Amino acid sequence: MNGAARQLVNNCRIAALIDALGYTGKRIALEKNGEIVPRSQYAEHTLKEGDKLEIVVAVGGG
């Protein structure tokens, strides 16, 4: 994830990962293996060994 290896439980869904990371309700963009995953599909996508994730958190400010 974001260039670093991370151990997850088998068949972890993206929604569960987002919740575990404390990003639930925050404005984020998530890419899995080079493809953007829409927020509406987080509960459907199961992560597998070797998947590469990039997560970007939107930060407000001026």
C-alpha positions, 0 to 999 in steps of 0.5 A, a space after each residue: 500500500 502506497 509503496 510499502 508491503 502490508 499484511 492483511 487478513 485473507 479475503 479482506 474487502 477494501 471497505 474493511 481496510 478503509 475502516 481499519 485505517 480510519 479513513 471511513 467518511 474521509 475524502 479519499 481516492 483509491 487505486 487497485 493495481 493501477 485502476 481507480 476503484 469507485 467508492 460505491 464498489 469498496 464493499 465488493 472488492 476483495 483484496 488478494 495477495 500481490 494487489 497493489 494499492 495507492 490511497 490518496 487522502 484529500 487535505 483541505 486548506 488554502 
